[in-house]
Amino acid sequence: MTIREEMLKLAQDARKAGRAMANLSSAVKDEMLRRMADALEKGANDLLAANELDLGAARDKGLAPAMVDRLALDEGRIKAMADGLREVADLPDPVGEITGMWRRPNGIQVGRMRIPLGVIGIIYESRPNVTADAAGLCLKSGNAVILRGGSEAFHSNRAIGDLLKAEMAAMGLPAAALQVVTTTERSAVLELLKLEEQIDLIIPRGGEGLIRFVSEHSRIPVIKHYKGVCHTFVDASADYDMAEKICVNAKVQRPGVCNAMETLLIHKDIAETFVPRIVATLRAKRVEVRGCPVTREFAPEVKAATENDWGTEFLELILAVKVVDDIDEAIEHIQRYGSLHTETIVTRDYGNSQRFLREVNSSVVMVNASSRFSDGNQLGLGAEIGISTTKLHSFGPMGLEDLTTRKFVVLGDGQIRS
Amino acid sequence: MTIREEMLKLAQDARKAGRAMANLSSAVKDEMLRRMADALEKGANDLLAANELDLGAARDKGLAPAMVDRLALDEGRIKAMADGLREVADLPDPVGEITGMWRRPNGIQVGRMRIPLGVIGIIYESRPNVTADAAGLCLKSGNAVILRGGSEAFHSNRAIGDLLKAEMAAMGLPAAALQVVTTTERSAVLELLKLEEQIDLIIPRGGEGLIRFVSEHSRIPVIKHYKGVCHTFVDASADYDMAEKICVNAKVQRPGVCNAMETLLIHKDIAETFVPRIVATLRAKRVEVRGCPVTREFAPEVKAATENDWGTEFLELILAVKVVDDIDEAIEHIQRYGSLHTETIVTRDYGNSQRFLREVNSSVVMVNASSRFSDGNQLGLGAEIGISTTKLHSFGPMGLEDLTTRKFVVLGDGQIRS
């Protein structure tokens, strides 16, 4: 079989199995997920042996230590995968939920019922835990899933997939709903991205390069976010202690992730007092501050920001700081340089909090809280399948519900149209 | 300016004006729509004069009478456009609605707020009323809109657009949020479909050829439906009178539209009595029936259906009829040949009604009602911007709400992540 034929067959099998998945009861799906969790823990030795093959190949290829670390499994990481599946089992099942039902003048009742999307393709890089996490979310929401991880994690992903599929088969469930692509041919991704009849949605998870590649080549809808350039605006009325605490948390707690702060905007009326304070605090935490001319007036030790610093996702301990005239300039700056991810205002002013909430149309908008809360788990969605900074279908962190759509249901007693 | 530059400028202007539209109050938008409605009626003479130019050109080109009729405006059609805008003004505004708000253990409150999509492009064919209808829905939902109608309707569309924009300008509103593409160059559509940074969604309205062209060439998400192959399944327990009434309405009342029935499935247990009855009734209404072998056994006057007839959207008084063994075969037939539009079961059996509702994942699924109800207005969405038979973002008839997305809003009082 050519790679094209192999991918087509795999996707057709997934499509067929997905129809059966759509009709499973929540109880059966939850039992399946819990059995899968147990199987991962019981199969830890097999997983570690498979993982060792990947790690050996990675070291031989001279992969960077950070990359090798991402790839590595250990007892703790295996337990975390298993617990992740158990948490998904505990979440409410969105499938079958009827969101609103109304009666028309002629007596028909009309409602909208949640149904699975169908077949979801996940294209990801080196972390093998994505195999279990994404499978759990897609299957719980009644979908079939095609998993295509990085070739560095080939043996690990296959071993995880085999354990999970064995549990489905043992329960008499359609194991073809879980497809792990085991060819390492690069063209496999391109072939998958053409199968618009068999696959309903593609979610790429990884660096900007992977995401651009997938969205440029896909004929299937892609849910994506390229980067998180999160802004925090400290308004004139902000409580300084709160603002400092939020800024430090947003920048320092985990700088390498997409919901960390990258640009701090400060109202000019408090620049003289707040700029020196926050700059000193951040520098004491080893943050490199790059400031606009007004920032540097009040904190001369700060390096000058260049035009390039606005809108940059540093992903490390670097922060761009700009003093703005008012909330209008803050909102304009965010519209111009932001990435529609997460923006925060720190304020005690009711009117400004409302304006910021309404007028900033990023996927997550916050008042007086750290941008680090912008993920599905922290926001209360349960586990997260990804995040979208494009507005169609989903916008922001995505949970189980975002892996469904809604059909109309109509209950009549013989009505016809006149 | 090249066509490319012209389309880019127009889309950039729309993007900027769309930001202002997003923040307008419902009261202002509704007043705008009512003034636009009045302006169409007061400007009827100008519209009719512009329309006459299009009609003259159409006749000179020898366009088919049906096409010329679609293009024609008269007092009644102008009043219908105006009333359409007034109806949209009366609909509730989805923008700003918060759909659910919950509290997290750390005290932050998390909700989801509806916001406009941004800039919507509508690509359509010859009916000039789409210009006013689509503008009304897109603007009411806080979006900017780019309208690209068929070149046959060039003068009519421009005249309608000029009247509507004049009202926006008179109210001091951003008239650039309503863009009517006035170049008749065919490349204008291709250029628009490339502007993924400026346009958030494309909705093609017209025949299958137009829709395929747009979705094959667009880098922007496209909401579409190619065709409606609607099935009605008459179950063994169906009330014959009700089944007959529903089948006649679904096939005959308006056969040229996408929610008309194209295939009738009949349970084998009632074939001997129901097949001759429904065939006779439909033939009396000049419907050409094409049947499976069992259908022809009980109604020998019926022409044999070919494999090609299953899944065909006839759009005229032709109906394919198949006798099936049970509800399973009915559902399988629909999955295999359907177009995910609208399917109906006629039954008195509670269990089968529930199975059909759950297991048939078309965009509209009905029990004991005519498929002709499958449009936004009949289902209670108010006016309809289109219909989607793809599952991402929207599935089924689309109203105002489908022109919005939801962002997360987070209200804290200083929370940081630990």
Chai-1 contact restraints between the chains, C-beta under 6 A:
chainA,res_idxA,chainB,res_idxB,connection_type,confidence,min_distance_angstrom,max_distance_angstrom,comment,restraint_id
A,N23,B,E359,contact,1.0,0.0,6.0,A-B,restraint_1
A,W102,B,G380,contact,1.0,0.0,6.0,A-B,restraint_2
A,R104,B,G380,contact,1.0,0.0,6.0,A-B,restraint_3
A,I108,B,A369,contact,1.0,0.0,6.0,A-B,restraint_4
A,V110,B,L379,contact,1.0,0.0,6.0,A-B,restraint_5
A,V110,B,G380,contact,1.0,0.0,6.0,A-B,restraint_6
A,I115,B,N361,contact,1.0,0.0,6.0,A-B,restraint_7
A,L117,B,K391,contact,1.0,0.0,6.0,A-B,restraint_8
A,D200,B,K391,contact,1.0,0.0,6.0,A-B,restraint_9
A,P221,B,L392,contact,1.0,0.0,6.0,A-B,restraint_10
A,M242,B,G414,contact,1.0,0.0,6.0,A-B,restraint_11
A,K245,B,I416,contact,1.0,0.0,6.0,A-B,restraint_12
A,N249,B,I416,contact,1.0,0.0,6.0,A-B,restraint_13
A,L357,B,V409,contact,1.0,0.0,6.0,A-B,restraint_14
A,E359,B,N23,contact,1.0,0.0,6.0,A-B,restraint_15
A,N361,B,I115,contact,1.0,0.0,6.0,A-B,restraint_16
A,S363,B,K407,contact,1.0,0.0,6.0,A-B,restraint_17
A,V364,B,F408,contact,1.0,0.0,6.0,A-B,restraint_18
A,V365,B,V409,contact,1.0,0.0,6.0,A-B,restraint_19
A,M366,B,V410,contact,1.0,0.0,6.0,A-B,restraint_20
A,V367,B,L411,contact,1.0,0.0,6.0,A-B,restraint_21
A,N368,B,G412,contact,1.0,0.0,6.0,A-B,restraint_22
A,N368,B,D413,contact,1.0,0.0,6.0,A-B,restraint_23
A,N368,B,G414,contact,1.0,0.0,6.0,A-B,restraint_24
A,A369,B,I108,contact,1.0,0.0,6.0,A-B,restraint_25
A,A369,B,V410,contact,1.0,0.0,6.0,A-B,restraint_26
A,A369,B,G412,contact,1.0,0.0,6.0,A-B,restraint_27
A,A369,B,Q415,contact,1.0,0.0,6.0,A-B,restraint_28
A,S370,B,I416,contact,1.0,0.0,6.0,A-B,restraint_29
A,S370,B,R417,contact,1.0,0.0,6.0,A-B,restraint_30
A,R372,B,R417,contact,1.0,0.0,6.0,A-B,restraint_31
A,F373,B,R417,contact,1.0,0.0,6.0,A-B,restraint_32
A,L379,B,V110,contact,1.0,0.0,6.0,A-B,restraint_33
A,G380,B,W102,contact,1.0,0.0,6.0,A-B,restraint_34
A,G380,B,R104,contact,1.0,0.0,6.0,A-B,restraint_35
A,G380,B,V110,contact,1.0,0.0,6.0,A-B,restraint_36
A,K391,B,L117,contact,1.0,0.0,6.0,A-B,restraint_37
A,K391,B,D200,contact,1.0,0.0,6.0,A-B,restraint_38
A,K391,B,T405,contact,1.0,0.0,6.0,A-B,restraint_39
A,L392,B,P221,contact,1.0,0.0,6.0,A-B,restraint_40
A,L392,B,H393,contact,1.0,0.0,6.0,A-B,restraint_41
A,H393,B,L392,contact,1.0,0.0,6.0,A-B,restraint_42
A,H393,B,H393,contact,1.0,0.0,6.0,A-B,restraint_43
A,F395,B,T405,contact,1.0,0.0,6.0,A-B,restraint_44
A,F395,B,K407,contact,1.0,0.0,6.0,A-B,restraint_45
A,G396,B,F408,contact,1.0,0.0,6.0,A-B,restraint_46
A,T405,B,K391,contact,1.0,0.0,6.0,A-B,restraint_47
A,T405,B,F395,contact,1.0,0.0,6.0,A-B,restraint_48
A,K407,B,S363,contact,1.0,0.0,6.0,A-B,restraint_49
A,K407,B,F395,contact,1.0,0.0,6.0,A-B,restraint_50
A,F408,B,V364,contact,1.0,0.0,6.0,A-B,restraint_51
A,F408,B,G396,contact,1.0,0.0,6.0,A-B,restraint_52
A,V409,B,L357,contact,1.0,0.0,6.0,A-B,restraint_53
A,V409,B,V365,contact,1.0,0.0,6.0,A-B,restraint_54
A,V410,B,M366,contact,1.0,0.0,6.0,A-B,restraint_55
A,V410,B,A369,contact,1.0,0.0,6.0,A-B,restraint_56
A,L411,B,V367,contact,1.0,0.0,6.0,A-B,restraint_57
A,G412,B,N368,contact,1.0,0.0,6.0,A-B,restraint_58
A,G412,B,A369,contact,1.0,0.0,6.0,A-B,restraint_59
A,D413,B,N368,contact,1.0,0.0,6.0,A-B,restraint_60
A,G414,B,M242,contact,1.0,0.0,6.0,A-B,restraint_61
A,G414,B,N368,contact,1.0,0.0,6.0,A-B,restraint_62
A,Q415,B,A369,contact,1.0,0.0,6.0,A-B,restraint_63
A,I416,B,K245,contact,1.0,0.0,6.0,A-B,restraint_64
A,I416,B,N249,contact,1.0,0.0,6.0,A-B,restraint_65
A,I416,B,S370,contact,1.0,0.0,6.0,A-B,restraint_66
A,R417,B,N249,contact,1.0,0.0,6.0,A-B,restraint_67
A,R417,B,S370,contact,1.0,0.0,6.0,A-B,restraint_68
A,R417,B,R372,contact,1.0,0.0,6.0,A-B,restraint_69
A,R417,B,F373,contact,1.0,0.0,6.0,A-B,restraint_70
